[in-house]
């Protein structure tokens, strides 16, 4: 997969309560427990706004980009880069947009950087490609429009 193949920057949530602060290491363990090769997201944004790398973007050892395909949205991985925000459910396990100010700031920054790398990519939510999911528990299209204003 090359940079030109990336059409979507898909925003996800970890479906964890706001009191739980996990990162890429824990998600990697969760995904391996499912029998996957490892973490499916390219980036994780922790509760304090720290970006942790997941699957590497550039897997080539030669000149030019070769994007490592993620495993974050069935049927769309070959066209997308995945970002996971830690959080996304309330204390009762219901979907909730409960991200910290630091996470929102980092998400804005990361999406802007990724749009420079992948200028044809559109930021969308997991639910936009899989309506059966609540993830990431906010309207990414609406958020993205505000971001561009």
N, CA and C atoms as an extended XYZ file, in Angstrom:
447
Properties=species:S:1:pos:R:3:atomname:S:1:resname:S:1:resid:I:1 pbc="F F F"
N         0.854       -1.170        0.000 N   UNK     1
C         0.000        0.000        0.000 CA  UNK     1
C         0.902        1.237        0.000 C   UNK     1
N         0.641        2.177       -0.905 N   UNK     2
C         1.430        3.397       -0.982 CA  UNK     2
C         0.642        4.568       -0.394 C   UNK     2
N         1.307        5.705       -0.238 N   UNK     3
C         0.657        6.895        0.304 CA  UNK     3
C        -0.544        7.303       -0.553 C   UNK     3
N        -0.471        7.088       -1.867 N   UNK     4
C        -1.588        7.441       -2.748 CA  UNK     4
C        -2.812        6.556       -2.543 C   UNK     4
N        -2.626        5.385       -1.953 N   UNK     5
C        -3.740        4.473       -1.714 CA  UNK     5
C        -4.585        4.883       -0.511 C   UNK     5
N        -4.044        5.719        0.364 N   UNK     6
C        -4.737        6.077        1.604 CA  UNK     6
C        -5.821        7.107        1.311 C   UNK     6
N        -7.079        6.682        1.461 N   UNK     7
C        -8.232        7.541        1.215 CA  UNK     7
C        -8.890        8.016        2.505 C   UNK     7
N        -8.604        7.302        3.608 N   UNK     8
C        -9.277        7.617        4.868 CA  UNK     8
C        -8.312        7.626        6.043 C   UNK     8
N        -8.549        8.550        6.936 N   UNK     9
C        -7.926        8.563        8.257 CA  UNK     9
C        -9.064        8.211        9.193 C   UNK     9
N        -9.057        6.987        9.695 N   UNK    10
C       -10.191        6.476       10.460 CA  UNK    10
C        -9.930        6.655       11.957 C   UNK    10
N       -10.870        7.349       12.612 N   UNK    11
C       -10.773        7.607       14.044 CA  UNK    11
C       -11.566        6.529       14.779 C   UNK    11
N       -10.927        5.952       15.787 N   UNK    12
C       -11.512        4.895       16.601 CA  UNK    12
C       -11.465        5.284       18.074 C   UNK    12
N       -12.080        4.456       18.899 N   UNK    13
C       -11.914        4.562       20.349 CA  UNK    13
C       -11.566        3.174       20.881 C   UNK    13
N       -10.982        3.152       22.058 N   UNK    14
C       -10.602        1.873       22.668 CA  UNK    14
C       -11.760        1.207       23.389 C   UNK    14
N       -12.903        1.901       23.503 N   UNK    15
C       -14.063        1.402       24.244 CA  UNK    15
C       -13.678        1.068       25.687 C   UNK    15
N       -12.966        2.013       26.295 N   UNK    16
C       -12.592        1.893       27.701 CA  UNK    16
C       -13.172        3.069       28.472 C   UNK    16
N       -13.371        2.861       29.778 N   UNK    17
C       -13.911        3.901       30.654 CA  UNK    17
C       -12.889        5.023       30.838 C   UNK    17
N       -13.362        6.228       31.183 N   UNK    18
C       -12.439        7.360       31.305 CA  UNK    18
C       -11.408        7.200       32.424 C   UNK    18
N       -11.642        6.292       33.342 N   UNK    19
C       -10.687        6.060       34.431 CA  UNK    19
C        -9.570        5.103       34.036 C   UNK    19
N        -9.683        4.519       32.853 N   UNK    20
C        -8.689        3.553       32.384 CA  UNK    20
C        -7.786        4.221       31.357 C   UNK    20
N        -6.496        4.243       31.629 N   UNK    21
C        -5.535        4.831       30.694 CA  UNK    21
C        -4.582        3.747       30.229 C   UNK    21
N        -4.900        3.204       29.077 N   UNK    22
C        -4.038        2.198       28.462 CA  UNK    22
C        -3.365        2.828       27.249 C   UNK    22
N        -2.464        2.102       26.637 N   UNK    23
C        -1.778        2.617       25.464 CA  UNK    23
C        -1.553        1.534       24.427 C   UNK    23
N        -0.608        1.798       23.547 N   UNK    24
C        -0.338        0.894       22.430 CA  UNK    24
C         0.106       -0.491       22.892 C   UNK    24
N         0.860       -0.560       23.980 N   UNK    25
C         1.342       -1.868       24.467 CA  UNK    25
C         0.167       -2.755       24.861 C   UNK    25
N        -0.767       -2.198       25.616 N   UNK    26
C        -1.926       -2.992       26.054 CA  UNK    26
C        -2.813       -3.373       24.870 C   UNK    26
N        -3.034       -2.429       23.957 N   UNK    27
C        -3.873       -2.732       22.788 CA  UNK    27
C        -3.205       -3.793       21.920 C   UNK    27
N        -1.893       -3.733       21.798 N   UNK    28
C        -1.149       -4.769       21.074 CA  UNK    28
C        -1.408       -6.137       21.704 C   UNK    28
N        -1.391       -6.205       23.029 N   UNK    29
C        -1.655       -7.467       23.731 CA  UNK    29
C        -3.085       -7.935       23.480 C   UNK    29
N        -4.048       -7.011       23.545 N   UNK    30
C        -5.446       -7.363       23.293 CA  UNK    30
C        -5.616       -7.928       21.889 C   UNK    30
N        -5.013       -7.274       20.914 N   UNK    31
C        -5.166       -7.711       19.527 CA  UNK    31
C        -4.462       -9.044       19.271 C   UNK    31
N        -3.304       -9.245       19.877 N   UNK    32
C        -2.622      -10.540       19.747 CA  UNK    32
C        -3.450      -11.650       20.381 C   UNK    32
N        -4.145      -11.337       21.483 N   UNK    33
C        -5.001      -12.335       22.137 CA  UNK    33
C        -6.153      -12.763       21.225 C   UNK    33
N        -6.522      -11.901       20.272 N   UNK    34
C        -7.561      -12.235       19.285 CA  UNK    34
C        -6.991      -13.039       18.117 C   UNK    34
N        -5.657      -13.254       18.134 N   UNK    35
C        -5.024      -13.994       17.053 CA  UNK    35
C        -4.505      -13.110       15.933 C   UNK    35
N        -4.535      -11.782       16.127 N   UNK    36
C        -4.021      -10.863       15.123 CA  UNK    36
C        -2.503      -10.810       15.216 C   UNK    36
N        -1.874      -10.228       14.214 N   UNK    37
C        -0.413      -10.097       14.177 CA  UNK    37
C         0.099       -9.048       15.168 C   UNK    37
N        -0.789       -8.257       15.714 N   UNK    38
C        -0.418       -7.200       16.660 CA  UNK    38
C        -1.410       -6.065       16.568 C   UNK    38
N        -1.055       -4.951       17.160 N   UNK    39
C        -1.947       -3.794       17.191 CA  UNK    39
C        -2.411       -3.447       15.777 C   UNK    39
N        -3.684       -3.170       15.643 N   UNK    40
C        -4.247       -2.873       14.334 CA  UNK    40
C        -4.202       -1.405       13.951 C   UNK    40
N        -4.048       -0.516       14.935 N   UNK    41
C        -4.031        0.924       14.690 CA  UNK    41
C        -2.616        1.402       14.388 C   UNK    41
N        -2.509        2.489       13.658 N   UNK    42
C        -1.209        3.090       13.382 CA  UNK    42
C        -0.781        4.028       14.508 C   UNK    42
N        -1.771        4.624       15.195 N   UNK    43
C        -1.489        5.553       16.292 CA  UNK    43
C        -2.499        5.366       17.413 C   UNK    43
N        -2.032        5.606       18.637 N   UNK    44
C        -2.896        5.603       19.820 CA  UNK    44
C        -2.694        6.942       20.517 C   UNK    44
N        -3.807        7.560       20.930 N   UNK    45
C        -3.728        8.813       21.686 CA  UNK    45
C        -4.222        8.536       23.098 C   UNK    45
N        -3.276        8.611       24.035 N   UNK    46
C        -3.575        8.338       25.442 CA  UNK    46
C        -4.378        9.476       26.067 C   UNK    46
N        -4.865        9.258       27.282 N   UNK    47
C        -5.688       10.237       27.982 CA  UNK    47
C        -4.943       11.560       28.195 C   UNK    47
N        -3.627       11.527       28.351 N   UNK    48
C        -2.859       12.765       28.563 CA  UNK    48
C        -2.459       13.435       27.250 C   UNK    48
N        -2.909       12.889       26.118 N   UNK    49
C        -2.627       13.472       24.815 CA  UNK    49
C        -1.377       12.943       24.136 C   UNK    49
N        -0.667       12.048       24.780 N   UNK    50
C         0.544       11.474       24.189 CA  UNK    50
C         0.183       10.579       23.004 C   UNK    50
N         0.928       10.741       21.915 N   UNK    51
C         0.764        9.864       20.747 CA  UNK    51
C         1.727        8.695       20.906 C   UNK    51
N         1.200        7.485       20.804 N   UNK    52
C         2.039        6.288       20.803 CA  UNK    52
C         1.914        5.603       19.455 C   UNK    52
N         3.028        5.154       18.897 N   UNK    53
C         2.963        4.473       17.607 CA  UNK    53
C         2.399        3.064       17.742 C   UNK    53
N         1.642        2.668       16.744 N   UNK    54
C         1.148        1.299       16.650 CA  UNK    54
C         1.849        0.648       15.472 C   UNK    54
N         1.070        0.237       14.473 N   UNK    55
C         1.685       -0.311       13.253 CA  UNK    55
C         2.463        0.810       12.577 C   UNK    55
N         3.640        0.498       12.071 N   UNK    56
C         4.428        1.559       11.430 CA  UNK    56
C         3.797        1.995       10.106 C   UNK    56
N         3.941        3.277        9.809 N   UNK    57
C         3.474        3.753        8.513 CA  UNK    57
C         4.379        3.248        7.406 C   UNK    57
N         5.670        3.442        7.546 N   UNK    58
C         6.600        3.065        6.495 CA  UNK    58
C         7.277        1.751        6.841 C   UNK    58
N         6.960        0.725        6.092 N   UNK    59
C         7.550       -0.588        6.343 CA  UNK    59
C         8.608       -0.942        5.311 C   UNK    59
N         8.913        0.010        4.424 N   UNK    60
C         9.872       -0.313        3.366 CA  UNK    60
C        11.303       -0.137        3.840 C   UNK    60
N        12.167       -0.826        3.186 N   UNK    61
C        13.596       -0.670        3.412 CA  UNK    61
C        14.254       -0.126        2.148 C   UNK    61
N        13.407        0.389        1.268 N   UNK    62
C        13.866        0.968        0.015 CA  UNK    62
C        13.264        2.361       -0.107 C   UNK    62
N        13.757        3.192       -1.001 N   UNK    63
C        13.180        4.528       -1.174 CA  UNK    63
C        11.700        4.453       -1.538 C   UNK    63
N        10.925        5.380       -1.023 N   UNK    64
C         9.491        5.410       -1.297 CA  UNK    64
C         8.697        4.827       -0.145 C   UNK    64
N         7.482        5.270       -0.051 N   UNK    65
C         6.603        4.827        1.037 CA  UNK    65
C         5.938        3.502        0.728 C   UNK    65
N         5.919        2.606        1.694 N   UNK    66
C         5.128        1.385        1.647 CA  UNK    66
C         4.390        1.314        2.977 C   UNK    66
N         3.137        1.699        2.985 N   UNK    67
C         2.353        1.776        4.214 CA  UNK    67
C         2.003        0.375        4.689 C   UNK    67
N         2.275        0.110        5.968 N   UNK    68
C         1.882       -1.171        6.537 CA  UNK    68
C         0.370       -1.136        6.771 C   UNK    68
N        -0.310       -2.055        6.143 N   UNK    69
C        -1.761       -2.108        6.262 CA  UNK    69
C        -2.161       -2.340        7.706 C   UNK    69
N        -3.139       -1.570        8.162 N   UNK    70
C        -3.660       -1.737        9.513 CA  UNK    70
C        -4.642       -2.887        9.588 C   UNK    70
N        -5.186       -3.071       10.778 N   UNK    71
C        -6.245       -4.055       11.020 CA  UNK    71
C        -7.211       -3.393       11.993 C   UNK    71
N        -7.943       -2.400       11.479 N   UNK    72
C        -8.795       -1.600       12.358 CA  UNK    72
C       -10.211       -1.419       11.850 C   UNK    72
N       -10.464       -1.701       10.571 N   UNK    73
C       -11.829       -1.607       10.052 CA  UNK    73
C       -11.973       -2.569        8.871 C   UNK    73
N       -12.707       -3.633        9.100 N   UNK    74
C       -12.842       -4.702        8.104 CA  UNK    74
C       -13.277       -4.164        6.747 C   UNK    74
N       -12.537       -4.590        5.715 N   UNK    75
C       -12.852       -4.224        4.350 CA  UNK    75
C       -12.264       -2.898        3.895 C   UNK    75
N       -11.686       -2.142        4.790 N   UNK    76
C       -11.190       -0.805        4.456 CA  UNK    76
C        -9.726       -0.608        4.845 C   UNK    76
N        -9.088       -1.597        5.386 N   UNK    77
C        -7.716       -1.443        5.874 CA  UNK    77
C        -6.717       -1.093        4.779 C   UNK    77
N        -6.957       -1.546        3.572 N   UNK    78
C        -6.008       -1.287        2.488 CA  UNK    78
C        -6.092        0.146        1.969 C   UNK    78
N        -7.046        0.916        2.482 N   UNK    79
C        -7.243        2.298        2.030 CA  UNK    79
C        -7.169        3.304        3.168 C   UNK    79
N        -6.698        2.864        4.345 N   UNK    80
C        -6.828        3.751        5.494 CA  UNK    80
C        -5.679        3.642        6.489 C   UNK    80
N        -5.597        4.686        7.303 N   UNK    81
C        -4.698        4.751        8.447 CA  UNK    81
C        -5.607        4.879        9.668 C   UNK    81
N        -5.290        4.162       10.744 N   UNK    82
C        -6.149        4.152       11.918 CA  UNK    82
C        -5.545        4.859       13.120 C   UNK    82
N        -6.378        5.674       13.784 N   UNK    83
C        -6.019        6.356       15.025 CA  UNK    83
C        -7.000        5.896       16.093 C   UNK    83
N        -6.492        5.525       17.263 N   UNK    84
C        -7.348        5.095       18.371 CA  UNK    84
C        -7.216        6.074       19.532 C   UNK    84
N        -8.352        6.654       19.932 N   UNK    85
C        -8.428        7.482       21.130 CA  UNK    85
C        -8.767        6.580       22.315 C   UNK    85
N        -8.036        6.712       23.406 N   UNK    86
C        -8.347        5.925       24.603 CA  UNK    86
C        -9.568        6.538       25.274 C   UNK    86
N       -10.538        5.702       25.554 N   UNK    87
C       -11.815        6.140       26.130 CA  UNK    87
C       -12.946        5.680       25.240 C   UNK    87
N       -14.084        6.370       25.350 N   UNK    88
C       -15.191        6.085       24.450 CA  UNK    88
C       -16.399        5.409       25.061 C   UNK    88
N       -16.301        4.977       26.316 N   UNK    89
C       -17.498        4.472       27.008 CA  UNK    89
C       -17.553        5.080       28.404 C   UNK    89
N       -18.773        5.162       28.940 N   UNK    90
C       -18.935        5.704       30.290 CA  UNK    90
C       -18.795        4.595       31.330 C   UNK    90
N       -19.003        4.930       32.576 N   UNK    91
C       -18.837        3.960       33.656 CA  UNK    91
C       -19.824        2.797       33.587 C   UNK    91
N       -20.903        2.947       32.804 N   UNK    92
C       -21.891        1.877       32.646 CA  UNK    92
C       -21.677        1.097       31.349 C   UNK    92
N       -20.622        1.437       30.614 N   UNK    93
C       -20.306        0.730       29.377 CA  UNK    93
C       -21.034        1.250       28.155 C   UNK    93
N       -21.661        2.407       28.271 N   UNK    94
C       -22.388        3.005       27.145 CA  UNK    94
C       -21.464        3.932       26.358 C   UNK    94
N       -21.651        4.037       25.033 N   UNK    95
C       -20.816        4.935       24.238 CA  UNK    95
C       -20.846        6.361       24.784 C   UNK    95
N       -19.680        6.996       24.845 N   UNK    96
C       -19.577        8.359       25.357 CA  UNK    96
C       -18.351        9.042       24.772 C   UNK    96
N       -18.543       10.261       24.330 N   UNK    97
C       -17.432       11.076       23.833 CA  UNK    97
C       -16.792       11.756       25.038 C   UNK    97
N       -15.964       11.018       25.741 N   UNK    98
C       -15.415       11.480       27.021 CA  UNK    98
C       -13.904       11.698       26.954 C   UNK    98
N       -13.455       12.273       25.868 N   UNK    99
C       -12.028       12.470       25.665 CA  UNK    99
C       -11.561       13.735       26.370 C   UNK    99
N       -10.295       13.756       26.733 N   UNK   100
C        -9.737       14.900       27.450 CA  UNK   100
C        -9.401       16.029       26.466 C   UNK   100
N        -9.242       17.225       27.007 N   UNK   101
C        -8.833       18.356       26.170 CA  UNK   101
C        -7.510       18.053       25.471 C   UNK   101
N        -6.618       17.376       26.174 N   UNK   102
C        -5.322       17.014       25.590 CA  UNK   102
C        -5.495       16.057       24.411 C   UNK   102
N        -6.423       15.129       24.514 N   UNK   103
C        -6.667       14.205       23.405 CA  UNK   103
C        -7.225       14.937       22.186 C   UNK   103
N        -8.168       15.863       22.416 N   UNK   104
C        -8.732       16.624       21.299 CA  UNK   104
C        -7.643       17.428       20.593 C   UNK   104
N        -6.777       18.066       21.375 N   UNK   105
C        -5.688       18.866       20.804 CA  UNK   105
C        -4.737       17.986       19.991 C   UNK   105
N        -4.388       16.837       20.540 N   UNK   106
C        -3.477       15.923       19.846 CA  UNK   106
C        -4.132       15.340       18.603 C   UNK   106
N        -5.401       15.004       18.692 N   UNK   107
C        -6.108       14.475       17.523 CA  UNK   107
C        -6.108       15.509       16.400 C   UNK   107
N        -6.394       16.756       16.721 N   UNK   108
C        -6.374       17.827       15.724 CA  UNK   108
C        -4.995       17.893       15.054 C   UNK   108
N        -3.956       17.908       15.882 N   UNK   109
C        -2.581       17.978       15.369 CA  UNK   109
C        -2.255       16.777       14.472 C   UNK   109
N        -2.550       15.571       14.950 N   UNK   110
C        -2.204       14.359       14.213 CA  UNK   110
C        -2.950       14.283       12.881 C   UNK   110
N        -4.230       14.629       12.880 N   UNK   111
C        -4.991       14.615       11.630 CA  UNK   111
C        -4.420       15.637       10.653 C   UNK   111
N        -4.032       16.816       11.132 N   UNK   112
C        -3.421       17.811       10.247 CA  UNK   112
C        -2.121       17.288        9.646 C   UNK   112
N        -1.290       16.637       10.444 N   UNK   113
C        -0.039       16.073        9.941 CA  UNK   113
C        -0.325       14.977        8.905 C   UNK   113
N        -1.249       14.095        9.226 N   UNK   114
C        -1.569       12.997        8.307 CA  UNK   114
C        -2.176       13.508        7.001 C   UNK   114
N        -2.921       14.603        7.065 N   UNK   115
C        -3.477       15.181        5.828 CA  UNK   115
C        -2.370       15.730        4.936 C   UNK   115
N        -1.269       16.143        5.510 N   UNK   116
C        -0.132       16.599        4.692 CA  UNK   116
C         0.549       15.404        4.013 C   UNK   116
N         0.625       14.303        4.738 N   UNK   117
C         1.250       13.097        4.187 CA  UNK   117
C         0.333       12.428        3.162 C   UNK   117
N        -0.965       12.433        3.470 N   UNK   118
C        -1.975       11.790        2.623 CA  UNK   118
C        -3.005       12.843        2.206 C   UNK   118
N        -2.682       13.726        1.277 N   UNK   119
C        -3.552       14.859        0.961 CA  UNK   119
C        -4.927       14.482        0.420 C   UNK   119
N        -5.073       13.283       -0.073 N   UNK   120
C        -6.374       12.839       -0.601 CA  UNK   120
C        -7.234       12.173        0.466 C   UNK   120
N        -6.690       12.006        1.669 N   UNK   121
C        -7.414       11.278        2.722 CA  UNK   121
C        -8.415       12.165        3.443 C   UNK   121
N        -9.537       11.569        3.771 N   UNK   122
C       -10.615       12.231        4.496 CA  UNK   122
C       -10.688       11.620        5.904 C   UNK   122
N       -10.825       12.458        6.910 N   UNK   123
C       -10.988       11.964        8.286 CA  UNK   123
C       -12.438       11.524        8.477 C   UNK   123
N       -12.598       10.280        8.937 N   UNK   124
C       -13.926        9.724        9.191 CA  UNK   124
C       -13.877        8.890       10.466 C   UNK   124
N       -15.034        8.549       10.983 N   UNK   125
C       -15.125        7.678       12.149 CA  UNK   125
C       -15.320        6.230       11.738 C   UNK   125
N       -14.965        5.321       12.619 N   UNK   126
C       -15.174        3.889       12.386 CA  UNK   126
C       -16.631        3.634       12.008 C   UNK   126
N       -17.545        4.312       12.700 N   UNK   127
C       -18.975        4.126       12.446 CA  UNK   127
C       -19.377        4.515       11.024 C   UNK   127
N       -18.604        5.417       10.382 N   UNK   128
C       -18.914        5.812        9.005 CA  UNK   128
C       -18.685        4.671        8.024 C   UNK   128
N       -17.807        3.737        8.360 N   UNK   129
C       -17.539        2.584        7.500 CA  UNK   129
C       -18.230        1.324        8.009 C   UNK   129
N       -18.628        1.329        9.264 N   UNK   130
C       -19.319        0.193        9.875 CA  UNK   130
C       -20.408        0.755       10.785 C   UNK   130
N       -21.599        1.033       10.238 N   UNK   131
C       -22.670        1.657       11.008 CA  UNK   131
C       -23.120        0.857       12.239 C   UNK   131
N       -22.711       -0.387       12.333 N   UNK   132
C       -23.031       -1.187       13.509 CA  UNK   132
C       -22.186       -0.812       14.722 C   UNK   132
N       -21.195        0.034       14.515 N   UNK   133
C       -20.292        0.463       15.589 CA  UNK   133
C       -20.638        1.888       16.013 C   UNK   133
N       -20.506        2.175       17.313 N   UNK   134
C       -20.675        3.549       17.811 CA  UNK   134
C       -19.355        4.310       17.731 C   UNK   134
N       -18.277        3.586       17.647 N   UNK   135
C       -16.913        4.101       17.653 CA  UNK   135
C       -16.713        5.153       16.566 C   UNK   135
N       -16.174        6.270       16.885 N   UNK   136
C       -15.482        6.730       18.088 CA  UNK   136
C       -16.362        7.500       19.066 C   UNK   136
N       -17.670        7.429       18.881 N   UNK   137
C       -18.643        8.040       19.801 CA  UNK   137
C       -18.752        9.557       19.646 C   UNK   137
N       -18.377       10.082       18.484 N   UNK   138
C       -18.660       11.470       18.115 CA  UNK   138
C       -18.688       11.529       16.588 C   UNK   138
N       -19.278       12.584       16.061 N   UNK   139
C       -19.410       12.747       14.615 CA  UNK   139
C       -18.116       13.335       14.059 C   UNK   139
N       -17.291       12.486       13.455 N   UNK   140
C       -15.999       12.921       12.939 CA  UNK   140
C       -16.185       13.907       11.782 C   UNK   140
N       -17.188       13.707       10.959 N   UNK   141
C       -17.442       14.635        9.849 CA  UNK   141
C       -17.709       16.036       10.357 C   UNK   141
N       -18.566       16.156       11.349 N   UNK   142
C       -18.862       17.460       11.939 CA  UNK   142
C       -17.610       18.062       12.588 C   UNK   142
N       -16.890       17.259       13.351 N   UNK   143
C       -15.653       17.705       13.995 CA  UNK   143
C       -14.642       18.167       12.950 C   UNK   143
N       -14.529       17.424       11.871 N   UNK   144
C       -13.584       17.739       10.819 CA  UNK   144
C       -13.934       19.065       10.144 C   UNK   144
N       -15.223       19.345        9.966 N   UNK   145
C       -15.648       20.618        9.368 CA  UNK   145
C       -15.258       21.787       10.273 C   UNK   145
N       -15.433       21.629       11.571 N   UNK   146
C       -15.043       22.663       12.522 CA  UNK   146
C       -13.541       22.863       12.461 C   UNK   146
N       -12.808       21.754       12.353 N   UNK   147
C       -11.356       21.793       12.285 CA  UNK   147
C       -10.874       22.607       11.079 C   UNK   147
N       -11.567       22.486        9.964 N   UNK   148
C       -11.165       23.182        8.735 CA  UNK   148
C       -11.580       24.647        8.725 C   UNK   148
N       -12.506       25.027        9.597 N   UNK   149
C       -13.021       26.419        9.606 CA  UNK   149
C       -11.976       27.399       10.106 C   UNK   149
